[in-house]
Amino acid sequence: MKAVIETGGKQYYVEEGSIVYVEKLDNNEGDKVVFDNVLLVDGNPVVKGAKVEGKVIKQGKNRKIRIFKYVQKNNKNRKTQGHRQPYTKVEIVKITK
C-alpha cells in the first residue's frame, strides 16, 4: 500500500517498509509516530480516518551548509554563516484506510 502524508509543511510519498527523513519531531528514538494528515491512499484522495504509523529510528542533523553574504565593492560587509537542519529518520510500519 502506498500513501502521501503531510508533516512539517511538506508532503512525502511513502509505502510500508520505507524510510523517510522528515522535519524534526518531538519524539525519542524507538517511539511510535502516527501521521493523521493523509492526503492519498492507493490513488484515492483525502481518505477520512486513514492513518500512517511509523517508528522513529534516529534524531539528527544534516551536514552543514555555508552561507556567505557580501555587498559588492564594499569590503566592510562580508559575513560567513553556517546552518545544520535537524531531521527525524522514520520507518513506515503500517498504512491503514
N, C-alpha and C positions, 0 to 999 in steps of 0.2 A: 504494500500500500504506500502511496506517495501523498505528500501534503505540502502546502505552503503555509508557513506560520509567520507571524509578525512579532518581533520583540526588539526593543531598543530603537524603535523608529525605522527598522529595516525589515525586509522580507527575506525568508530563507526557504529554499526548496529542499525538503528532507524526505527520507524514507527510513524504514526500520533498519537499524544497524549502522546508520551513517553517523559520522562525527562532524559537528558543526562548531565553528568559532563564532560566538555571539558577543554583543556588548556585555560588560561586566554585570553579573547578577549577584545579589546579596545572599549567596548560599555557600556552604562549605563543601569541600571535596567529599564525594560519596553521597551527598544528599540527592533526593529526587526533586525534579522540577516538572511542573505541569504548565504547558502553554495552552491557554484557553482561547486566544485570538487566532483561530484557524481560518484562513481565507479560502482554501481549496483542498478537497479530499477526492482523489481519483477523478478529477475532471469536473466535480460538482462544486460550484462556487458557494461560499458563505453557508456552511453547514452548521446549523444550530446544535449545540450540545457536543460538538466534536472536540476532542482533546488529544494533545500530543504529549506523551510522557517521556522524560529523559532523565539521565543521571549525570551529575557534574563530575567530570574527570579531573579537571585542573583549573586553577585560577592563575593567571599570569599576565605578563606584559609583552607587547610586541617589541621588535627591535627599534632602536632609537632612530628617529628621523631628524635631519638637520634643517633648521630654519635660519636663513640668512637674509637680513633686511638691510638695505642701504639706500641712501639718497645719492643720485648721480651727481658727480662733480662736487661732492662735499665730503671730505674725509672725517668730519665730526660725527656723522650719523651712520655708523656701522654697528650692527648688532647680530650676534650669533646666539641661537637658542636651540634647545633640543626638546623632544617630546616622545614619551612612550605610552601608547594607548593600552589601557588594561582590557583584558578579554576573559571570557569563560569558555572552556572547552567542554562541550556537552555531547554525550552519546544518546541518540534517539533509541528508546527502548520499545515503545508501543504507540500505535496510532489507532484511535477509536472513533467511530462515527457517531 
